[in-house]
Amino acid sequence: MAGSNEVNANESKRVVPLNTWVLISNFKLAYNLLRRPDGTFNRDLAEFLDRKVPANSVPVEGVLSFDHVHRATGLLNRVYLPAPDGVSQWGFEEIDKPLSTTEAVPVILFFHGGSFSHSSANSAIYDTFCRRLVGLCKGAVVSVNYRRSPEHRYPCAYDDGWAALKWVKSRPWLMSGKDSKVHVYLAGDSSGGNIAHHVAVRAAEAEVEILGNILLHPLFGGQERTESEMRLDGKYFVRLEERDWYWRAYLPEGEDRNHPACNPFGPRGKSLKGLKFPKSLVVVAGLDLLQDWQLTYVEGLERNCQEVKLLYLKEATIGFYFLPNNEHFYCLMEEIKNFVKIDC
Amino acid sequence: MGPFDFAAAAAAASSSSSSSGSAPKHPPDLDGLLAGAGYKVRSSELHHVAQRLERLETAMVNSASHIPHLASDAVHYNPSDLASWVDSMLSELPHSSSLPSGFPDPYPTALGCGWLDPCAPQPHQNVVVPQQQQQQLTVVAALEEDSGIRLVHALMTCAESVQRGDSSLARSLVEEMQALLARVNTSCGIGKVAGYFIDALSRRLLGLGSAPAWTYENEVLYHHFYEACPYLKFAHFTANQAILEAFDGHDCVHVIDFNLMHGLQWPALIQALALRAGGPPLLRLTGIGPPSPDGRDTLRQIGLRLKELARSVNVQFTFRGVVASRLEDVKPWMLPVSPKEAVAVNSIMQLHKLLGSDPNRDPPIGSVLPWIRSLNPKIMTVVEQEASHNQTGFLDRFTEALYYYSTLFDSLEAACPVQPDKALAEMYLQREICNIVCCEGTARLERHEPLDKWRARLGEAGFTPLNLGSNAFKQASMLLTLFSAEGYSVEENEGCLTLGWHSRPLIAASAWQAVPSVVNSPTGVINPNDNNNQL
């Protein structure tokens, strides 16, 4: 049990800037208050503590955002668009026009993290991140406010992701290029990365085109304990027993972590051979206790003859991409930018 | 369900607006990156906060059994103020190693001690964070149907021509829109709301102003609005919660209600006071309201009903009615308060009416806030529409209102209220729309301003915020599940609570206390009731 009951502030302090340490430690401690031992979640306190920001259709630093709520389901997507160049005659833009008629413009369908239980599309950290992505990729970003566990278990998050994908694919104002289609990439961090994978599988099976997957330390796992899980337990903001709690909260009751949602290339996983699965950029933080599972995921894609690039950031902890104050952040941004360049 | 996916209203940045594209920067000493994450921490305090977080973690590990207490019983306030949140957590735990103020700091404040230096001077240190008050909207009508798009386009164009003074174009557009309306579903969604706005534009162009508001009718409409959707219930509930807490330990309490209406807010407070541990206080209620057109003493009648209720639960209760057409007509001498009693001032959607002015005088709010302070209230509860409907530019105001009321009407639909609640609630809102669009000067009463503006205004007038906590939040959330449809959401906003539809806050509740006035008299005596004092 070494490390799991000790406070290892010293280790994590050495590898992140002070404000990052404050941010992630704050999340860690707040989240400790929210998980109950009986598997229920203090949703009210979670919503109270979560810092949210409204959408803003006034462009700020070149990005505007608005929320769309699907009337039938209540599913909310927050849309981020690059602000139009100049202002039209009457001072407003109609977004019934495509993003471009000549060039292909990437649309990133983003799934926020939070281990399936925390955060929302309008959480400040994710709103900020999505805005950055717009500036970086010169494209649109759609952030999905998927239903969370434990109130909504597997497969709700995947269903919501699939619904959002279909919605995005059918928006005329997200289309671009001479071929007039929506050029979609899926992206997500932590549980969002897991969702991106599963939505991509469903899309591939339904022959819905996705140009690429970007997975930022995606949440995968399995029944066995890996070397990295044991070595890094409790050392860099994350403890294994929390990870277990979130899987118990997300997976169907009674299931173990070899459920394919958690372990897509494990004993109950399925083959992706022959599927037109998108190319993947998998980002692994070297100080994330889940890295062995993420590396197993990369190997799984390779075994299934799918294109994958691994970006291994040795000194990075989870959440390194929230604040632009470290080299890993800039490295990641560069990789993402190149990954979504569409040859057209 | 309408055929439209009305994502957000179209709005136009007026050419005069210089702030489109910019947003307020934070005070220079706040860590800009954490601010972008929703946390206000001074850079100089970062180290201190980190220390406290470490201490909190140790304490939580050592007293793991107390975590449930922290989660369920402890009340959390204003999570944006990270430093005080962590400290409040620490103070809740037993054997908390809270540092006495003189304790030497084991971590010298030089940056980098123990923590990694950031890799580069943070280029986004003063990151600009979009704030709600800057919501002069540009764009965004994700309308799926042609006629819907044309309608919004026409509304914007019409409003723009009104702003420019081109009445003939505006009038022809109104005709065009009335024709368009015929082809659109006006029973819900954009069609319904557009109808009200077209109507209001038409009235404005005809010089009609908004329809005269008969007081009696207004109270009836208010009551049905109360029943049809959760906004007023939320307002009353949240304010009562704060007032109840402020009255804790006081034997004589006095509530001053700026707009009594049918007194809907007060039965719940009376009952809560009746059940108070240690017994109820002596309760005085002063209700302000306009004169009844038919000469009846409505205020007194409501007071009598409340007194009857109070008697039935053994709460000693006295009522006084103060008749005034406008809040600014109320003078402090009409509201005698005793120094022995705890005073709560309650303003549900009244303060914004004091922001209007004519060229000859300053807005009345400037004189009303000081007299509120002179009452030395223990608490002032303020609920206001969370919208920016007081902008000088007509187009900005119009489009903001279009977005706001569309969202509000959407939420009303979803709450599925029975008739006649629904129809009368819509009429209630239609009146607001009309006032915002048709009226100017002192006739324009619905001058809604967002939280940030109220914070600044009340701060300047000598009020400090009393944070509404997680207990109020939780109860408001529970109230919503009892009364309303999915889609309503309560959010915490730096000590205030908002209720909105999906992710758009529509109404904001806050609580305030008056900073005690200090008189520089020779004896240095602090005289909180001295009106002549200025801070």
Interface residues (C-beta under 8 A of the other chain):
Chain A: N5 V7 A9 N10 K13 R14 V15 V16 P17 L18 N19 W21 V22 L23 S25 N26 K28 L29 A30 N32 L33 L34 R36 N42 D44 L45 E47 F48 L49 R51 K52 V53 P54 A55 N56 S57 V58 P59 V60 E61 L64 F66 D67 H68 V69 H70 R71 A72 G74 L76 R78 V79 A83 P84 V87 W90 G91 F92 E93 E94 I95 D96 A121 N122 S123 A124 I125 T128 N145 R171 W173 F322 L323 P324 N325 N326 E327 Y330
Chain B: M1 G2 D5 A7 A8 A10 A11 A12 A13 S14 S15 S19 S20 G21 S22 A23 D31 L33 L34 G36 A37 G38 Y39 V41 L46 H47 V49 A50 L53 E54 L56 E57 T58 M60 V61 I67 P68 L70 A71 S72 H76 P79 S80 L82 V86 M89 L111 G114 W115 L116 D117 P118 C119 A120 Q122 P123 H124 V127 V128 V129 P130 Q132 Q134 Q135 Q136 L137 T138 V139 V140 A141 A142 L143 I149 H153 M156 T157 E160 L395 S470 F473 K474 S477 E486 G487 S489 V490 E491 E492 H502 S503 R504 P505
